[in-house]
Amino acid sequence: MKLYYATHTCSLSPAIVAAEAGIPLELEKVDLATHRLADGDDYKAINPLGYVPVLELDDGERLTEGAAIVQYLADLKPQSGLAPPAGTRERVRLQQWLNFVASELHKSFSPWLFHPEVGSQAQAYSRDRLAARFAFVERRLEVSPYLNGNTFSVADAYCFTIVGWSGFTGVDLEPYPRLRSYLERIADRPAVREAMRAHGLRKAA
């Protein structure tokens, strides 16, 4: 399988899940400024919307949307424990968290905090929105070490990826000690370090 990715994007999340599950992925880097691949091919021929990630399966079919991709990868290796079985109440709770990260965190960062041209008022609104959502996650981490309970899941891979954007967007995490500890614990996971190195986010040991 091949993962189309770009550095500092949500494509890190499926890379983490694949590494956690022991699923080998071929990585194909995308230049999002030009929508070109390394060989010069037009990435929009792969994904007409132009964003990452895209997971290309061995039969050539392509999957988009990170929250769907991470569940697909987890289901390939159910023994990894990265997602509860489909059809269970626990799986629905996992999907709640994935949707929360996608709609409440991801879309509060992007595009608003990535594009200064949207204006200071829009950016201030996004920062206030994120503060309220981070406080919600902070309260969740009072009762369990991970979003969906006591074990690391695909929701944590996605949350770690998105909240990690706080550093280069200047979002203050100081008021959220549990969230900061959560990010540090996840960053120390060997599979997470492996995925971050492959994405050019960590130096090789």
Summary of the structure (lengths in Angstrom):
residues: 205
radius of gyration: 16.7
end to end distance: 26.0
largest distance: 48.9
contacts: 623
relative contact order: 0.15
helix: 53%
strand: 10%
